[in-house]
Amino acid sequence: MELVFAKVARAEMAEAKRFYEWQQRGLGAAFQHEAMVSARRILERPLAWQVEIDPVRRFVFNRFPYKMLYVVRGERIVVLAVAHQHRNPEYWIDRIDRHE
């Protein structure tokens, strides 16, 4: 099984990393590390995490107020969004059928 990020999800992750690094030196790297750990955990057990809106599942970060939203398509996991939990909650819904 492989895990891939949609281009927009990768851009969201980079934007959050820049924001946290601007807030405090090293915090951006900590965000990036948590995102990668989250991706590995999803890859290990893709069906273990809660359904957000069928067929989209979510993995909630521990240290940061973010969640990774993803779909499982056969042998492929596609991360649709790396979303802040308290902002514009369903902006990513239109990505479900048109993921990259």
N, C-alpha and C positions, 0 to 999 in steps of 0.2 A: 504494500500500500504506500502511496505517496501523498504528501501534503504540499499544496501550492497556494500561494496568495494571489488573489485578484490584484490587478495593478492598483486599483483604488484603495484596497486594504493595505497594501504595502506603503502607499503614499500616506495614509492615515497614521500608520505606525511611525513613519519617519517624522511626520509633523508633531506627533506627541513626544517623540524622543527629543526633538529640537526644543519644544516648549519646556520640558522638564530640565534639560541641560541649561536653558536660559535661567530657570528658576534657581538652580543650584548645580554647581559643577559636579559631575559624576552621576547626577540623578538621571540624566538621559541614558547613560550606559546601563544603569540599574533597570530602567524601564525596558530597554532593549533585551536585557538578560531575562527579565520576567516574561516577556513576549515569546522568546525562544523556548524557555522552559514550558510555557503553556502549550506551544505548538507541539513539543515532544510528548507531552501528556495526552494531548488530543490524538496524536498519531498512535500512541500505545493502546488507547481504549476509546476509539471514536464514537461508539454508541453509548458510552457511560454517562455522558453529560446531558443535562436537561434540555428538552425541546423548548425553544423560544417561540417560534411559529413554524409549524410543520412545513417543510422538512428541515428547517434550520435549527441547529443546536447551538448552545452557548457554553463557553468556558469563561468563568469570572476570574480575573486576576486577583491575587492575594493582597499585594501592596498598593496597587494603583486602582483608581475607580474606572477600570476599563473591562471590557469583555471581548472575547473573540467569537465571532459568529461564523458558522461554517456549515457546509452541507457535505454529505457523504454520497458520492456518485460512483457506484461500483467499487473499484480499487483506488479511487482518487478522493481525497478530501480537499475541498476548495474553501479557503477562508474568504468570506465575502466582505467582512468589515472588522476593523479593530476600533470599537466604538466606546466612547465615554458613556458611562452608565446613567448620567444625569442630564444629558443634553440631547435634544431632538431624538427621542427614543426609537423611532421606526423609519428613519431616513433611508435606510439600506434595503428596505423591502423590495424595491424594484430590481435589485441585483439578483434575486433568487433565480430567475429564469434566464438571465443574460450574463452570467458570470464569465469571466475571462479565463 
